[in-house]
Amino acid sequence: MMKAMIGATAALMLVPAEAYAADPAPRPDQLAFRDLYKELVETDTSVATGNCTALAEKIAARFRAAGFPEGQLTPFRDEALPLDGGLVVTFPGSSRKAKPMLLLGHIDVVNARREDWVRGPFEFIEEGGYFYGRGTSDMKALDAIWIDTLLRFHAEAYRPKRTIKLALTCGEESGARMNGAQWLAEHKPELLAAAFALNEGGGGQTDGHGKVLSQSMQIGEKSYRNFELQATNPGGHSSVPVDDNAIYELSDALQHVRALKFSVRFNDTTRAYFAKVGASRRDGIGAAMARLSANPADKDAEAVVSADRTLNSMLRTTCVATMLEGGHAANALPQRAKATINCRIVPGEDANTTRAALVNAIGDAKVSVTLVGRQRPIAVPPPLDPAIMLPAEKLVARYFPGVPLVPAMMTWATDATYLGPLGIPTYGVPGPWSDPDGNGLHGLNERNAVQSAYVGRDFLYDLVKAYAAQE
C-alpha cells in the first residue's frame, strides 16, 4: 500500500501547480497531512490566550506514536514561562562527513479576537479552495510540512546522509515573554548547530487567480525596530482648552510620519528579483519592475511599482504607526500622548539613520523619538550557494514549468536573525504560494490556498530529501 501511495505521489508531482485549480479529491496521505495541519491551527498558540507548550506536547506525541525514540525528541522551555515551550526533533543521518541541516519553524501565532473574525480564528475551516484560521498562512502550514516530512521519512525507513534537525519554537510573533529560537541559541546552541537552515520567508506569488507567477528563495531580510513618539504637556482642566495640546502635537507628528517616504534602495538580491520577476510577468507592473531595477531614478517606474504594497516594501525602509495612547481623563487636558512606530529597515540602513529620518520628517523638538522594545540582531544574508539554489531550481522547473526561481529579500524579520550569530546561513524556502493581498497575514480571516498546502508539501518533501542526500 505504501509503495503504491508513493508511486501515485511521484506521478502527481510532475503536474504543474496550475493544473490543481480544479481541486481534485485529496489523496489518503494528504488527508492525514490535513489532520495534522488542523490540529496545529486549532491549538491556540497566541501570546494572549494560547499555549505553545500544549502544542509542542501534541506534536511530540505524534512522533512517539510513529516510533521515534525518546532520544530523538527534546522538549524545552524556560521553567519560569511554562506556556512557551518548544520541541527539537533529530532524524539521524548516515554520514559522519555530512553536516546536519536544520528545519526551523515557530508554532506561535498573532493574537486573534473571535468578535473581529467572520469565522472562528482557531477553527480550521475549508471553504472556496482555502483553509481559514489563524496560523494557516503564518506559519503552521510550513510547520505541518516539516513535521509531516520527517514522519514520512521515518515511515519509508529513509536514511539521509545528513542528520535532519527540526526546531519548533514559540515567541517569534511577539517575544512578549520569550523567543524560543533566541533561548536555544543562548542556552542549547548544540541543538541548532547545522550547515544551513530552512525557514519561512520564501515561496510563490500568484496573480490573485491561482496562477503562480514566481517562486523565491529568501536571501536576507529587513531588520525590525520600534520607535515611540511622545508629546508631553502640563495639562489642565478641559473646560479651559489651549492650542498647546499633547494629542494635537502627536497627531501632527503622525501626519508627517504618514507622508514620509524613504528612498529606493536596491541590493544585489532585490535588484535581481525585480529584474527577473519583472521580465517574467509580462504586464505593466512587470515592465516597470524591470525598468526600475535598471534605473532606480526612473520616477515613473517607481510610481507604478510602489502602488503594489508588497513590492513597495521591498524597495525601501518603511515606518508605520501601529499603536496609540493618549490622555488620562475625559475631563482633563492630556498630559501625555504616545504612538508606536514600527519600522522595517532595508540592509544598508539602520536604527540610527531611520530615527534621524523620523526626527527630520516630524520637525518638532517637543515630540521625542525613542528606540524601544526588543532588539533582534541584524539578519546575516546567506550566500547564494549553488548547493542550495540548484536543487531548488530543478524542483521549481518540475513543479512550476516556466516559473522563475529568484532570490528575494523578505520585508519582515524572522528567527533567522538568531541563527546568523551562530554561523548558520538561513534560507526561506520556495514551494507554497500566496496571493497579492497577503492572505490575511497578521490580519483578519487569515487563509491559505488548499493546493498551496498540498503541492507545497510535496515540493518541500522533495527539496528536503535533495539536501539531505548531499555530503
C-alpha positions as CSV (number, residue, x, y, z in Angstrom):
1,M,0.0,0.0,0.0
2,M,2.8,2.4,1.0
3,K,4.7,1.7,-2.3
4,A,1.5,2.3,-4.3
5,M,0.8,5.6,-2.5
6,I,4.4,6.8,-3.0
7,G,4.2,5.9,-6.7
8,A,1.0,7.8,-7.1
9,T,2.5,10.8,-5.3
10,A,5.5,10.8,-7.6
11,A,3.3,10.8,-10.6
12,L,1.3,13.7,-9.4
13,M,4.5,15.7,-8.5
14,L,5.1,16.1,-12.3
15,V,1.9,18.1,-12.7
16,P,2.3,21.9,-12.8
17,A,0.7,23.7,-9.9
18,E,-1.9,25.4,-12.1
19,A,-3.3,22.0,-13.0
20,Y,-4.6,21.7,-9.5
21,A,-7.1,24.5,-10.0
22,A,-10.0,22.0,-10.2
23,D,-9.3,20.9,-6.6
24,P,-9.2,17.1,-7.1
25,A,-10.2,14.9,-4.2
26,P,-7.4,14.7,-1.7
27,R,-5.2,11.6,-1.6
28,P,-5.2,9.5,1.6
29,D,-1.7,10.8,2.6
30,Q,-3.0,14.4,2.0
31,L,-5.9,13.8,4.3
32,A,-3.5,12.6,7.0
33,F,-1.5,15.8,6.5
34,R,-4.7,17.8,6.7
35,D,-5.5,16.3,10.0
36,L,-2.1,17.3,11.3
37,Y,-2.4,20.8,9.9
38,K,-5.9,21.1,11.5
39,E,-4.6,20.1,14.9
40,L,-1.9,22.8,14.7
41,V,-4.3,25.5,13.7
42,E,-7.0,24.6,16.2
43,T,-4.5,24.7,19.1
44,D,-4.4,28.3,20.2
45,T,-0.8,29.4,20.5
46,S,-1.3,33.2,20.6
47,V,0.5,35.1,23.4
48,A,-2.8,36.5,24.7
49,T,-4.8,33.3,25.1
50,G,-2.7,30.4,23.9
51,N,-0.3,27.7,25.0
52,C,2.7,26.7,22.8
53,T,3.8,24.0,25.3
54,A,0.5,22.2,24.8
55,L,1.0,22.1,21.0
56,A,4.7,21.0,21.4
57,E,3.4,18.1,23.5
58,K,0.8,17.1,20.9
59,I,3.5,17.1,18.2
60,A,5.9,15.1,20.4
61,A,3.1,12.6,20.9
62,R,2.7,12.2,17.1
63,F,6.4,11.4,16.8
64,R,6.3,8.9,19.6
65,A,3.3,7.2,18.0
66,A,5.2,7.0,14.8
67,G,8.0,5.2,16.5
68,F,10.6,7.9,17.2
69,P,12.6,7.1,20.3
70,E,12.8,9.5,23.2
71,G,16.4,10.2,22.4
72,Q,15.4,12.0,19.2
73,L,12.9,14.2,20.9
74,T,14.0,17.2,23.1
75,P,11.2,19.3,24.6
76,F,12.4,22.6,26.0
77,R,11.2,25.6,27.9
78,D,12.2,28.3,30.3
79,E,10.7,27.0,33.6
80,A,9.6,30.5,34.5
81,L,7.5,30.6,31.4
82,P,5.5,27.3,31.3
83,L,3.3,28.2,28.3
84,D,6.2,29.0,25.9
85,G,7.7,25.6,25.3
86,G,9.0,24.1,22.1
87,L,10.4,20.9,20.6
88,V,13.6,19.8,18.8
89,V,13.4,16.6,16.8
90,T,16.6,14.9,15.4
91,F,16.4,12.5,12.5
92,P,19.9,10.8,12.3
93,G,21.9,10.7,9.1
94,S,24.3,8.0,7.9
95,S,27.3,10.1,7.1
96,R,30.0,11.3,9.5
97,K,31.2,13.8,6.9
98,A,27.9,15.5,6.1
99,K,26.9,18.3,8.5
100,P,23.3,18.5,9.8
101,M,20.6,20.6,8.2
102,L,18.0,22.4,10.3
103,L,14.3,22.9,9.6
104,L,13.1,25.9,11.6
105,G,9.5,26.9,12.4
106,H,7.7,29.0,15.0
107,I,4.5,27.5,16.4
108,D,3.1,30.7,18.0
109,V,0.7,32.9,16.1
110,V,-0.5,36.5,16.2
111,N,-3.4,37.3,18.6
112,A,-6.9,37.0,17.2
113,R,-10.2,38.0,18.7
114,R,-13.3,36.0,17.8
115,E,-15.6,39.1,17.6
116,D,-13.5,40.5,14.8
117,W,-13.4,37.4,12.5
118,V,-16.1,36.1,10.2
119,R,-15.0,32.5,11.1
120,G,-13.6,31.4,14.4
121,P,-9.8,32.2,14.3
122,F,-9.0,28.9,16.0
123,E,-11.3,26.8,13.9
124,F,-9.8,25.1,10.8
125,I,-12.3,25.7,8.0
126,E,-12.0,24.7,4.4
127,E,-14.0,27.0,2.1
128,G,-13.8,28.1,-1.5
129,G,-10.4,26.5,-2.2
130,Y,-8.8,27.9,1.0
131,F,-8.1,26.8,4.5
132,Y,-9.1,29.5,7.0
133,G,-7.8,30.1,10.6
134,R,-5.1,31.9,12.5
135,G,-1.8,30.4,11.5
136,T,-2.9,28.8,8.3
137,S,-0.5,31.0,6.4
138,D,1.9,32.2,9.1
139,M,3.3,29.6,9.7
140,K,1.5,26.4,10.7
141,A,1.3,25.2,7.1
142,L,5.1,25.1,7.0
143,D,5.3,23.7,10.5
144,A,2.9,20.9,9.4
145,I,5.0,20.2,6.3
146,W,8.3,19.9,8.3
147,I,6.6,17.6,10.8
148,D,4.9,15.5,8.0
149,T,8.2,15.3,6.1
150,L,10.1,13.6,9.0
151,L,7.1,11.3,9.7
152,R,7.1,10.3,6.0
153,F,10.9,9.7,6.0
154,H,10.5,7.5,9.1
155,A,7.6,5.5,7.6
156,E,9.7,4.9,4.5
157,A,12.8,3.9,6.5
158,Y,14.6,6.6,4.6
159,R,18.2,7.1,5.8
160,P,19.6,10.5,4.8
161,K,23.3,11.3,4.7
162,R,22.8,14.5,6.6
163,T,21.2,14.5,10.1
164,I,18.0,16.5,9.9
165,K,17.0,18.7,12.8
166,L,13.6,20.2,13.4
167,A,13.3,23.1,15.8
168,L,9.7,24.2,16.6
169,T,9.8,27.3,18.8
170,C,7.5,29.9,20.5
171,G,7.7,33.6,20.7
172,E,8.6,34.7,17.2
173,E,5.4,36.7,16.7
174,S,5.6,38.8,19.9
175,G,8.5,37.9,22.0
176,A,6.4,39.3,24.9
177,R,7.6,36.6,27.2
178,M,10.5,34.9,25.4
179,N,11.7,33.9,22.0
180,G,12.4,30.2,21.7
181,A,15.0,30.4,18.9
182,Q,16.8,33.0,20.9
183,W,16.6,30.8,24.0
184,L,18.0,27.8,22.2
185,A,20.8,29.9,20.7
186,E,21.8,31.2,24.1
187,H,21.3,28.0,26.2
188,K,21.3,25.0,23.9
189,P,23.2,26.0,20.7
190,E,24.2,22.4,20.0
191,L,20.5,21.6,19.3
192,L,20.5,24.1,16.5
193,A,24.1,23.6,15.1
194,A,23.8,22.9,11.3
195,A,25.5,23.6,8.0
196,F,22.4,25.6,7.0
197,A,18.7,26.1,7.9
198,L,15.4,26.2,6.0
199,N,12.8,28.6,7.2
200,E,9.8,30.7,6.3
201,G,10.1,33.7,4.1
202,G,10.3,32.4,0.5
203,G,7.5,30.9,-1.6
204,G,5.4,31.7,-4.6
205,Q,3.3,34.7,-5.7
206,T,0.2,34.4,-7.8
207,D,-1.8,36.7,-10.0
208,G,-4.7,36.5,-7.5
209,H,-6.5,33.9,-9.6
210,G,-4.4,30.8,-8.8
211,K,-1.7,31.2,-11.4
212,V,1.8,31.1,-9.9
213,L,3.9,33.9,-11.4
214,S,7.2,33.4,-9.5
215,Q,8.9,31.4,-6.8
216,S,11.5,32.9,-4.5
217,M,14.3,31.7,-2.2
218,Q,14.5,34.2,0.6
219,I,18.1,35.6,0.9
220,G,18.2,38.1,3.7
221,E,15.5,40.2,5.3
222,K,14.8,43.6,6.7
223,S,15.6,44.5,10.3
224,Y,12.8,45.2,12.8
225,R,12.9,48.3,15.1
226,N,10.2,50.1,17.0
227,F,10.2,53.8,17.9
228,E,8.0,55.6,20.4
229,L,6.8,59.1,19.6
230,Q,5.8,61.0,22.7
231,A,4.4,64.5,23.3
232,T,4.0,65.8,26.9
233,N,2.2,68.8,28.4
234,P,1.3,70.1,31.9
235,G,-2.3,69.6,31.1
236,G,-5.1,71.2,33.0
237,H,-8.9,71.3,33.1
238,S,-10.7,70.5,29.9
239,S,-13.1,73.5,30.4
240,V,-10.2,75.9,29.5
241,P,-8.6,74.4,26.5
242,V,-5.3,75.7,24.9
243,D,-3.8,75.1,21.5
244,D,-0.7,73.5,23.1
245,N,-2.2,70.0,23.4
246,A,-0.2,66.8,23.6
247,I,-2.7,64.8,21.5
248,Y,-2.7,67.5,18.8
249,E,1.1,67.7,18.7
250,L,1.3,63.9,18.4
251,S,-1.4,63.9,15.7
252,D,0.6,66.5,13.7
253,A,3.7,64.3,14.1
254,L,1.9,61.2,12.8
255,Q,0.7,63.1,9.7
256,H,4.4,63.7,8.9
257,V,5.3,60.1,9.5
258,R,2.5,59.1,7.2
259,A,3.9,61.3,4.5
260,L,7.5,60.1,4.9
261,K,8.7,58.0,2.0
262,F,12.2,56.6,2.2
263,S,14.3,56.5,-1.0
264,V,14.6,53.4,-3.2
265,R,17.5,51.2,-2.0
266,F,18.3,48.2,-4.0
267,N,20.8,45.5,-3.0
268,D,22.0,42.6,-5.1
269,T,19.1,40.4,-4.1
270,T,16.3,42.8,-4.7
271,R,17.8,44.1,-7.9
272,A,17.9,40.5,-9.3
273,Y,14.4,39.9,-8.0
274,F,12.9,42.9,-9.7
275,A,14.8,42.2,-13.0
276,K,13.9,38.6,-13.2
277,V,10.3,38.7,-11.9
278,G,9.7,41.9,-14.0
279,A,10.8,40.1,-17.1
280,S,8.6,37.1,-16.4
281,R,5.4,38.9,-15.5
282,R,4.6,40.4,-19.0
283,D,2.3,43.1,-17.6
284,G,2.6,46.8,-16.8
285,I,3.9,46.2,-13.3
286,G,6.5,43.7,-14.6
287,A,7.8,46.2,-17.2
288,A,8.1,48.9,-14.5
289,M,9.9,46.5,-12.2
290,A,12.5,45.7,-14.9
291,R,12.9,49.4,-15.8
292,L,13.3,50.4,-12.1
293,S,15.9,47.6,-11.5
294,A,17.9,49.0,-14.4
295,N,17.4,52.7,-13.3
296,P,16.4,53.4,-9.7
297,A,16.0,57.0,-10.6
298,D,13.1,56.2,-13.0
299,K,10.3,58.0,-11.1
300,D,7.5,56.8,-13.5
301,A,8.5,53.2,-13.0
302,E,8.8,53.8,-9.2
303,A,5.3,55.2,-9.1
304,V,3.9,52.1,-10.8
305,V,5.8,49.6,-8.7
306,S,5.1,51.5,-5.4
307,A,1.4,51.2,-5.9
308,D,1.8,47.5,-5.1
309,R,2.2,47.4,-1.3
310,T,4.3,44.2,-1.3
311,L,6.7,45.5,-4.0
312,N,6.9,48.9,-2.4
313,S,8.0,47.3,0.9
314,M,10.9,45.6,-0.9
315,L,12.1,48.8,-2.4
316,R,12.7,50.9,0.7
317,T,12.6,51.2,4.5
318,T,9.0,51.6,5.8
319,C,7.7,53.1,9.0
320,V,4.1,52.9,10.1
321,A,2.1,53.8,13.2
322,T,0.7,50.6,14.9
323,M,-0.3,51.7,18.4
324,L,-1.7,54.8,20.0
325,E,-2.2,56.0,23.6
326,G,-3.1,59.4,25.0
327,G,-4.7,61.3,27.9
328,H,-5.6,60.3,31.4
329,A,-9.1,61.5,32.0
330,A,-12.1,62.5,29.9
331,N,-12.4,65.9,31.6
332,A,-8.7,66.8,31.6
333,L,-6.3,68.2,29.0
334,P,-3.8,65.4,28.0
335,Q,-0.5,65.4,29.9
336,R,0.9,62.7,27.6
337,A,0.3,61.2,24.2
338,K,2.4,58.5,22.5
339,A,2.4,56.3,19.5
340,T,4.4,53.2,18.4
341,I,6.0,53.4,15.0
342,N,7.1,50.1,13.6
343,C,9.9,50.3,11.0
344,R,11.2,47.6,8.7
345,I,14.7,48.7,7.7
346,V,16.5,47.6,4.5
347,P,20.1,46.4,4.6
348,G,22.5,49.3,4.4
349,E,20.3,51.5,6.7
350,D,20.0,51.1,10.5
351,A,18.1,52.3,13.6
352,N,20.2,55.5,13.7
353,T,19.6,56.5,10.1
354,T,15.9,55.6,10.5
355,R,15.4,57.6,13.7
356,A,17.1,60.6,12.1
357,A,14.7,60.4,9.1
358,L,11.7,60.3,11.5
359,V,13.0,63.3,13.5
360,N,13.7,65.3,10.4
361,A,10.2,64.5,9.0
362,I,8.4,65.4,12.2
363,G,10.3,68.6,12.6
364,D,9.1,69.2,16.2
365,A,11.5,69.1,19.1
366,K,8.6,68.8,21.5
367,V,7.9,65.3,20.2
368,S,10.5,62.8,21.3
369,V,11.5,59.8,19.1
370,T,12.9,56.9,21.2
371,L,14.1,53.5,20.1
372,V,12.1,50.9,22.2
373,G,11.4,47.2,22.5
374,R,13.3,44.0,22.0
375,Q,16.2,44.4,19.6
376,R,16.7,41.5,17.3
377,P,20.2,41.0,15.9
378,I,20.5,42.3,12.3
379,A,20.0,39.4,10.0
380,V,23.0,38.0,8.2
381,P,22.2,37.4,4.5
382,P,23.2,33.9,3.4
383,P,25.3,33.3,0.4
384,L,23.8,32.3,-3.0
385,D,25.2,28.8,-2.6
386,P,24.8,26.6,-5.6
387,A,24.3,23.6,-3.3
388,I,21.2,25.3,-2.1
389,M,20.0,27.1,-5.2
390,L,20.4,24.4,-7.9
391,P,18.3,21.6,-6.3
392,A,15.5,24.2,-5.7
393,E,15.8,25.5,-9.3
394,K,15.4,21.9,-10.6
395,L,12.3,21.3,-8.5
396,V,10.7,24.6,-9.4
397,A,11.2,23.8,-13.1
398,R,9.5,20.4,-12.5
399,Y,6.6,21.6,-10.4
400,F,6.1,25.1,-11.9
401,P,7.2,24.9,-15.6
402,G,8.1,28.3,-16.9
403,V,8.1,30.0,-13.5
404,P,11.4,31.5,-12.4
405,L,13.1,30.9,-9.1
406,V,14.5,34.2,-7.9
407,P,16.4,35.3,-4.8
408,A,14.3,37.7,-2.7
409,M,14.6,39.8,0.4
410,M,11.8,39.3,2.9
411,T,10.2,42.5,4.1
412,W,9.8,41.4,7.7
413,A,12.0,39.8,10.3
414,T,12.2,36.1,11.3
415,D,14.0,33.9,13.7
416,A,16.8,33.6,11.2
417,T,18.2,36.7,13.0
418,Y,19.2,34.4,15.9
419,L,20.9,31.8,13.7
420,G,23.3,34.3,12.0
421,P,25.4,34.8,15.1
422,L,25.8,31.0,15.3
423,G,27.1,30.9,11.8
424,I,24.1,29.1,10.3
425,P,23.1,30.6,6.9
426,T,19.3,30.5,6.7
427,Y,17.1,30.4,3.6
428,G,13.4,31.0,3.2
429,V,12.1,28.1,1.0
430,P,10.1,28.2,-2.2
431,G,7.1,25.9,-2.8
432,P,3.8,27.1,-1.2
433,W,2.4,30.3,-2.6
434,S,0.3,33.3,-1.6
435,D,-2.0,35.9,-3.2
436,P,-1.2,39.6,-3.8
437,D,-3.4,40.6,-0.9
438,G,-1.3,38.8,1.6
439,N,-3.9,36.1,2.6
440,G,-4.9,37.9,5.8
441,L,-1.4,37.5,7.2
442,H,-1.4,39.0,10.8
443,G,-4.9,40.3,10.0
444,L,-8.5,39.1,9.9
445,N,-9.7,35.8,8.3
446,E,-6.2,34.5,7.6
447,R,-6.2,31.9,4.8
448,N,-4.0,29.6,2.7
449,A,-4.9,28.0,-0.6
450,V,-5.7,24.3,-0.3
451,Q,-3.5,23.4,-3.2
452,S,-0.7,25.6,-1.9
453,A,-0.6,23.4,1.2
454,Y,-0.8,20.1,-0.7
455,V,1.6,21.0,-3.6
456,G,3.9,22.8,-1.3
457,R,4.0,19.7,0.9
458,D,5.2,17.5,-1.9
459,F,7.6,20.1,-3.2
460,L,9.3,20.6,0.1
461,Y,9.4,16.8,0.8
462,D,11.5,16.5,-2.4
463,L,13.6,19.6,-1.5
464,V,14.5,18.4,2.0
465,K,15.3,14.9,0.6
466,A,17.6,16.5,-2.0
467,Y,19.5,18.5,0.6
468,A,19.6,15.5,3.0
469,A,21.3,13.4,0.3
470,Q,24.2,15.8,0.0
471,E,27.5,15.0,1.5
